[in-house]
């Protein structure tokens, strides 16, 4: 046996062991969140470290309580509204903006391209106080639509940057052909650019979805009325009010996690592209 | 620019006008909600203004002073808080990159189930922050947390450890007692768990771009796997690792959500971003709050400048 074989052998076994430990560490919080949400408080108190609870004893009472007694049906619909409107607007505006930056000639073009990326480095904690002051003064702060505007401003720079890079890689000849055949600019975008950029548009959409759905700071600072709470804001509210009922908080956490997780599993490829292309802040 | 030769707008003019329409909404939204707040924050940081003055007439008066910065710097817990911020930022960044590197090395190479593994590893990063923090708070809870119960049952610990609520944790090392900043270490560890996928994705992409030939050549020359990693892989990762460090450093420095949700800044975890919140909503002092935010912003700007200068020198980007 030479050193190569010994080292490779040890590394292979070591790698398997570390891999399993790593996976447990990465996924355990989610496993525990789900399991705990389906146990009764008495069961948790009696035996907190029961890693494999009895399937027959699982109950969904905490989900019922969270959804219908703590207003989560409303929070879910608020989150869906805020997120979907943000996604739709972000995709449309980024599409138009990226097209202008890559295909049209205008004066501020170079300055614009460079500025886009610099802007998304500005952290929310620096923006939140002045925006709080501004919107409070205007009497607009406690509003889901204001939240949508803030999320748009947070996501547009990265969305535009991603689409701009993608448009640079598309052949322009097709669009020229369209223009000479009498298509308007909007026609060219609708008939040629959009069909060709569906993968990039999907990346932008799911990236924006993730940011808007998961956002906590602005929702926490801006929203006062429970009827307007997004899910993240609602979970924090619940955790503050039902101090000891951990299973309720876990059920609420599962509810806020599931949509983004399902989307991620279905569209992983696109999200990873979005995460790396924009080096997303977070 | 081209001079106008005919009465009808030239092609250049029409293109410029169309561009203005297409980019206008984005420029307005971003200017109003990102650029303007930063500028206005500077203004607020130079004014004596309380939360109650929000609706008062003095909000736009030009009565500037450095009192807020004086208050922020001479506050009894400014320097401890700065120290905590540095420890949290350095620790969080380095740990997330170390875990990311480990994960990338584990997944690198050809084997079945690789794609699934990659997907699973990214989950901590895409999950909502509220869910992630509440799950960990529950796991590490001193009364009901599974980890403390497990430790007690196995006899590893004699009493529950309040991971997120105890500032100092004494341990015996070689007969001397040292105190570990327990809550701070716990939030740093959380950062490592939450943000390693970010480093993981970049490092994995870079690893896959390293040509196999150089490894084969090295193997022929008698270099073992460990030597190959140290002398061939690591140097190849130098750029991506330093870029990641800079990005993570800047973002962890400004991070608010995680610590706020885990400890509310208690038990020795009060970083500067928490002070921004505390000044505004604990002491109702918007001026001091803006001053701390401004300090954070200057540090961020400084680091970004270093980064761009360094990028120009290296002439090699993270995307390569």
Interface residues (C-beta under 8 A of the other chain):
Chain A: X3 X4 X7 X8 X11 X15 X18 X19 X22 X23 X25 X26 X27 X28 X29 X30 X32 X33 X36 X44 X45 X48 X49 X51 X93 X94 X96 X97 X99 X100 X101 X104 X105 X106 X107 X109 X112 X118 X119 X121 X122 X123 X124 X125 X126 X127 X128 X129 X130 X131 X132 X133 X134 X136 X137 X149 X150 X152 X153 X154 X156 X157 X160 X185 X210 X213 X214 X216 X217 X231 X232 X235 X236 X239 X246 X249 X250 X253 X254 X256 X257 X260 X261 X264 X265 X268 X271 X272 X275 X276 X279 X280 X281 X282
Chain B: X1 X12 X15 X16 X18 X19 X20 X22 X23 X25 X26 X27 X29 X30 X32 X33 X34 X35 X36 X37 X38 X40 X41 X44 X54 X55 X59 X102 X103 X106 X117 X118 X119 X120 X121 X122 X123 X124 X125 X126 X127 X128 X129 X130 X131 X132 X134 X135 X136 X138 X139 X141 X144 X145 X146 X149 X150 X153 X193 X195 X198 X201 X202 X205 X219 X222 X224 X225 X226 X247 X250 X251 X254 X255 X256 X257 X261 X273 X276 X280 X286 X289 X290 X293 X294 X296 X297 X300 X304 X318
